[in-house]
Amino acid sequence: MRSFAILFFSAAVPLYAAAAADAQPALVPIPQSDLRRSAQEQIPQAFIGAWKLDPAASHYQTAAPKMQYRIFDYTKDGKFLCDYITLSAKGTQTAGNWAVPLDGTPGNEYTRPYGSTPFAVVTLKKQDETTLYLTAARFGKMFEAGTFTVSPDGNMLTFRYQQGAKQDVAIYRRWDMLN
């Protein structure tokens, strides 16, 4: 005899699979981790929102930006979206973005000075609900690697990264754009 599974879902009732073997159905709970299908459910919610660099709390061995804002969100196709705007140490402003899945699949980073030509290739891998591992490469050579980590209270984002032999720590505070 054939076996089959039927999925039932209701906002008020947990999702179950009814497995029928020999016409004897049994309800078996489906783990919540197996239900993650939308981008919103795949992206750790602690990251979503706007972040403002705290230059006084950050530590740079490279040229420290005067200011940076990052906005993390998700796309309809399950990618983690990062938009940013930076005011460099020299006073130059630039903006950029990248959108990548959390499985290490590469995606293009675009910056205003480069237009529609990708500036870099970015990968992002989810380590857990509060930590993401990033790499960035240009011309096939990795120039940056590090981790984004959200604090337990969800109000601080730490980006520890290495560029060559130099290690930087950028501290961001959750930013309410309306206040």
C-alpha positions as CSV (number, residue, x, y, z in Angstrom):
1,M,0.0,0.0,0.0
2,R,1.0,3.6,-0.6
3,S,2.0,6.0,2.2
4,F,1.1,9.7,2.0
5,A,1.3,12.8,4.0
6,I,-1.3,15.6,4.2
7,L,-0.3,19.0,5.7
8,F,-2.9,20.9,7.7
9,F,-2.4,24.5,8.9
10,S,-4.5,26.9,10.8
11,A,-3.5,30.0,12.7
12,A,-5.0,28.5,15.8
13,V,-3.9,24.9,15.3
14,P,-0.3,23.6,15.1
15,L,0.8,22.1,11.8
16,Y,0.6,18.4,11.6
17,A,1.3,15.7,9.0
18,A,-1.2,12.9,8.8
19,A,0.7,9.8,7.8
20,A,-1.5,7.1,6.3
21,A,-0.1,3.6,6.1
22,D,-2.6,0.7,5.7
23,A,-5.4,3.3,6.0
24,Q,-4.4,4.1,9.7
25,P,-3.7,7.8,9.9
26,A,-1.6,9.2,12.8
27,L,-0.9,12.8,13.6
28,V,2.8,13.6,13.9
29,P,3.9,17.2,14.8
30,I,6.2,18.8,12.3
31,P,9.1,20.6,13.9
32,Q,8.9,24.4,13.6
33,S,12.4,24.5,12.1
34,D,11.1,22.5,9.1
35,L,8.4,25.1,8.5
36,R,10.7,28.1,7.8
37,R,9.8,29.1,4.2
38,S,9.6,32.9,4.0
39,A,12.5,35.3,4.2
40,Q,11.0,36.8,7.3
41,E,11.1,33.5,9.1
42,Q,14.7,32.6,8.0
43,I,16.4,35.9,9.0
44,P,17.1,36.2,12.7
45,Q,14.7,38.9,13.9
46,A,17.3,40.4,16.3
47,F,19.1,41.9,13.2
48,I,16.1,43.5,11.5
49,G,16.0,47.2,11.8
50,A,18.2,50.3,11.6
51,W,21.6,50.6,13.3
52,K,23.8,53.6,13.9
53,L,27.6,53.4,14.3
54,D,28.9,54.4,17.8
55,P,32.4,55.8,16.8
56,A,33.4,56.3,20.4
57,A,32.8,52.7,21.3
58,S,34.3,51.3,18.2
59,H,38.0,50.4,17.7
60,Y,39.7,50.7,14.3
61,Q,43.1,49.8,13.0
62,T,42.0,51.0,9.6
63,A,40.7,54.5,8.8
64,A,37.6,54.9,11.0
65,P,34.5,56.3,9.4
66,K,33.0,59.4,11.0
67,M,29.5,57.9,10.7
68,Q,27.8,54.8,9.3
69,Y,24.2,53.7,9.3
70,R,23.1,50.1,8.4
71,I,19.6,48.9,7.8
72,F,19.0,45.2,7.8
73,D,15.9,43.6,6.4
74,Y,14.9,40.7,4.2
75,T,13.8,40.3,0.6
76,K,10.9,38.4,-0.8
77,D,13.1,35.6,-2.0
78,G,14.7,34.8,1.4
79,K,17.8,36.9,1.2
80,F,19.3,39.1,4.0
81,L,19.4,42.7,2.8
82,C,21.9,45.2,4.0
83,D,21.7,48.9,3.0
84,Y,24.3,51.3,4.3
85,I,25.5,54.9,4.1
86,T,28.9,55.9,5.3
87,L,30.7,59.2,6.0
88,S,34.4,58.3,5.6
89,A,37.3,59.7,7.7
90,K,38.0,62.0,4.8
91,G,34.4,63.3,4.7
92,T,33.4,61.3,1.6
93,Q,29.8,60.0,1.6
94,T,29.0,56.7,0.0
95,A,26.0,54.3,0.0
96,G,25.7,50.7,-0.9
97,N,23.8,47.5,-0.5
98,W,23.9,43.7,-0.8
99,A,21.4,40.9,-0.5
100,V,22.5,37.3,0.1
101,P,21.0,34.1,1.5
102,L,22.2,32.9,4.9
103,D,23.8,29.7,3.5
104,G,27.1,31.2,2.3
105,T,25.9,31.6,-1.3
106,P,27.6,34.7,-2.8
107,G,25.8,37.8,-3.8
108,N,26.9,41.2,-5.3
109,E,27.5,44.3,-3.3
110,Y,26.8,47.5,-5.1
111,T,28.0,51.0,-4.1
112,R,27.1,54.4,-5.5
113,P,30.5,55.1,-7.0
114,Y,30.5,51.8,-9.0
115,G,26.9,52.1,-10.2
116,S,25.6,48.9,-11.7
117,T,29.1,47.3,-11.6
118,P,29.4,45.1,-8.5
119,F,31.9,46.5,-6.0
120,A,32.4,43.1,-4.2
121,V,31.1,39.6,-3.7
122,V,29.6,39.0,-0.3
123,T,28.7,35.8,1.6
124,L,26.8,35.5,4.8
125,K,26.4,32.4,6.9
126,K,24.1,32.1,9.9
127,Q,25.9,30.7,12.9
128,D,22.9,31.1,15.3
129,E,20.1,33.5,16.0
130,T,22.5,36.3,17.1
131,T,25.6,35.7,15.0
132,L,26.3,35.9,11.2
133,Y,29.6,35.3,9.5
134,L,30.5,37.5,6.6
135,T,33.1,37.4,3.8
136,A,33.7,40.0,1.1
137,A,36.0,39.5,-2.0
138,R,37.1,41.6,-5.0
139,F,38.6,40.2,-8.1
140,G,38.4,36.7,-6.6
141,K,40.5,37.6,-3.5
142,M,38.9,37.9,0.0
143,F,39.6,41.3,1.6
144,E,37.3,41.2,4.6
145,A,35.9,38.5,7.0
146,G,34.1,38.9,10.2
147,T,31.1,38.4,12.4
148,F,28.0,40.4,13.1
149,T,26.7,39.7,16.6
150,V,23.6,41.1,18.3
151,S,23.7,41.6,22.1
152,P,21.3,39.6,24.3
153,D,19.1,42.7,24.8
154,G,18.9,43.3,21.0
155,N,20.2,46.9,21.3
156,M,23.8,46.6,20.3
157,L,25.3,45.2,17.1
158,T,29.0,44.3,17.1
159,F,30.8,43.8,13.8
160,R,34.3,42.3,14.3
161,Y,36.2,42.0,11.1
162,Q,39.6,41.7,9.6
163,Q,41.0,43.4,6.6
164,G,44.4,42.0,5.8
165,A,46.4,42.0,9.1
166,K,44.2,44.8,10.6
167,Q,41.3,44.0,12.9
168,D,38.4,46.4,13.5
169,V,35.5,46.3,15.9
170,A,32.5,48.5,14.8
171,I,29.8,49.0,17.5
172,Y,26.3,49.9,16.4
173,R,23.3,51.0,18.5
174,R,19.8,50.2,17.5
175,W,18.5,53.4,15.9
176,D,14.9,54.6,15.9
177,M,14.8,56.8,12.8
178,L,11.7,58.6,14.1
179,N,13.3,59.9,17.3
